[in-house]
Amino acid sequence: MKQRKTLLKTCLFGACASMLACQPVYADEDGWNHNLAIYLWGTEIEANTVTGDGVTIEFSDLLDNLEMAFMGAYAARKGKWSVLADLMYADVEGKKHYDFDPPLTGGVEGKLGLESLTIQAGVGYELYNDNEGTVTDAIVGVRYLDISNSLTLNFDVAPPELDPEISADASVDALDAFVGLRGKARLGKRWFLPWGTTVGAGESDLTWSVAAAIGYNAADWADIVLGYRYMKWEMDKKEALADYSMSGPLLGAVFRF
């Protein structure tokens, strides 16, 4: 069995609107209706190398290391047709100083950075509607992933044959097409279950996602949802990463206008 080690495993709590990807919006036959959401998503990011080598950034250091995070989505519907877009961005940086053992003097500070960007957009068509709040859509779209890693070493006292600062970086990106289903099951007057799943391929060997939540209709213009989302990419064997995934619970609000 192939040994797999975590390249980066960290949890980030940021604002996102990702659950719109699995929650249909509703409109009059002659007009567009729009949904926008804001979430807290406790995201765990994992990446595994093809060689099994890797490093880890612990959750306890995350808040100090988080440089920037943005996650947002938008969905609109007219009749049976709908469109959706989703963007997720995270910039995480961690550093640590290591002292050399005698007879060496000084030490080295290592700084590791991860920048991740995910964009997806698609079109949906209604397959089922019971006219009481339960709906299923078929969706098709594209998903883009871009990951950049950087490593910098700063020596307190550099050996004569080395520069005081050594840096290296690597990046992986993939553009894939996907198909899937999304929907909402009505549980009562105010409670419902939004869900969604996709599968695709292209520049990656395989990419897939699944999301589900329980929602509460707090007002005519807003819902509250609590759920879970998982996304994964299995890369081409020529890439530095074997696979990459994002997963975690989410809590947020969906606004209709």
Secondary structure in CASP SS format (residue, H / E / C, confidence):
PFRMAT SS
TARGET T0000
AUTHOR 0000-0000-0000
METHOD secondary structure of the structure
MODEL  1
M C 1.00
K C 1.00
Q C 1.00
R C 1.00
K C 1.00
T E 1.00
L E 1.00
L E 1.00
K E 1.00
T E 1.00
C E 1.00
L E 1.00
F E 1.00
G E 1.00
A E 1.00
C E 1.00
A C 1.00
S H 1.00
M H 1.00
L H 1.00
A H 1.00
C H 1.00
Q C 1.00
P C 1.00
V C 1.00
Y C 1.00
A C 1.00
D C 1.00
E C 1.00
D C 1.00
G C 1.00
W C 1.00
N E 1.00
H E 1.00
N E 1.00
L E 1.00
A E 1.00
I E 1.00
Y E 1.00
L E 1.00
W E 1.00
G E 1.00
T E 1.00
E E 1.00
I E 1.00
E E 1.00
A E 1.00
N E 1.00
T E 1.00
V C 1.00
T C 1.00
G C 1.00
D C 1.00
G C 1.00
V C 1.00
T C 1.00
I C 1.00
E C 1.00
F H 1.00
S H 1.00
D H 1.00
L H 1.00
L H 1.00
D H 1.00
N H 1.00
L E 1.00
E E 1.00
M E 1.00
A E 1.00
F E 1.00
M E 1.00
G E 1.00
A E 1.00
Y E 1.00
A E 1.00
A E 1.00
R E 1.00
K E 1.00
G C 1.00
K C 1.00
W E 1.00
S E 1.00
V E 1.00
L E 1.00
A E 1.00
D E 1.00
L E 1.00
M E 1.00
Y E 1.00
A E 1.00
D E 1.00
V E 1.00
E E 1.00
G E 1.00
K E 1.00
K E 1.00
H E 1.00
Y E 1.00
D E 1.00
F C 1.00
D C 1.00
P C 1.00
P C 1.00
L C 1.00
T C 1.00
G C 1.00
G E 1.00
V E 1.00
E E 1.00
G E 1.00
K E 1.00
L E 1.00
G E 1.00
L E 1.00
E E 1.00
S E 1.00
L E 1.00
T E 1.00
I E 1.00
Q E 1.00
A E 1.00
G E 1.00
V E 1.00
G E 1.00
Y E 1.00
E E 1.00
L E 1.00
Y E 1.00
N E 1.00
D C 1.00
N C 1.00
E C 1.00
G C 1.00
T C 1.00
V E 1.00
T E 1.00
D E 1.00
A E 1.00
I E 1.00
V E 1.00
G E 1.00
V E 1.00
R E 1.00
Y E 1.00
L E 1.00
D E 1.00
I E 1.00
S E 1.00
N E 1.00
S E 1.00
L E 1.00
T E 1.00
L E 1.00
N E 1.00
F E 1.00
D C 1.00
V C 1.00
A C 1.00
P C 1.00
P C 1.00
E C 1.00
L C 1.00
D C 1.00
P C 1.00
E E 1.00
I E 1.00
S E 1.00
A E 1.00
D E 1.00
A E 1.00
S E 1.00
V E 1.00
D E 1.00
A E 1.00
L E 1.00
D E 1.00
A E 1.00
F E 1.00
V E 1.00
G E 1.00
L E 1.00
R E 1.00
G E 1.00
K E 1.00
A E 1.00
R E 1.00
L C 1.00
G C 1.00
K C 1.00
R C 1.00
W E 1.00
F E 1.00
L E 1.00
P E 1.00
W E 1.00
G E 1.00
T E 1.00
T E 1.00
V E 1.00
G E 1.00
A E 1.00
G E 1.00
E C 1.00
S C 1.00
D C 1.00
L E 1.00
T E 1.00
W E 1.00
S E 1.00
V E 1.00
A E 1.00
A E 1.00
A E 1.00
I E 1.00
G E 1.00
Y E 1.00
N E 1.00
A E 1.00
A E 1.00
D C 1.00
W C 1.00
A E 1.00
D E 1.00
I E 1.00
V E 1.00
L E 1.00
G E 1.00
Y E 1.00
R E 1.00
Y E 1.00
M E 1.00
K E 1.00
W E 1.00
E E 1.00
M C 1.00
D C 1.00
K C 1.00
K C 1.00
E C 1.00
A C 1.00
L E 1.00
A E 1.00
D E 1.00
Y E 1.00
S E 1.00
M E 1.00
S E 1.00
G E 1.00
P E 1.00
L E 1.00
L E 1.00
G E 1.00
A E 1.00
V E 1.00
F E 1.00
R E 1.00
F C 1.00
END
